[in-house]
Amino acid sequence: MANEKFEPGEIITETEVRLECLRLATEFGPENDRRDPLPVAEIYFDWVTKDSKRQSEKTAKKKDKVKS
């Protein structure tokens, strides 16, 4: 998976996301976390899969008015 590139619009399975999080935890984590990477990978997975909706249009308009 590390050498694969995800195509735009491609649906990625939960297993693929979990494996990618595990890869990131083992590849880029500090040495102590590499010994037991599952807790860190789980934190990454929770962060990636949380409900991440973009800001609403109403909120965006309010921010634009503040900048003006």
Number of C-alpha atoms within 10 A of each C-alpha: 10 8 5 6 7 10 8 6 6 7 8 10 8 11 9 11 16 19 15 17 22 20 16 16 22 19 12 10 15 11 11 8 15 15 10 12 20 16 12 18 22 15 12 18 18 13 11 13 11 8 8 8 6 8 8 8 9 9 10 11 10 10 11 10 8 7 6 5
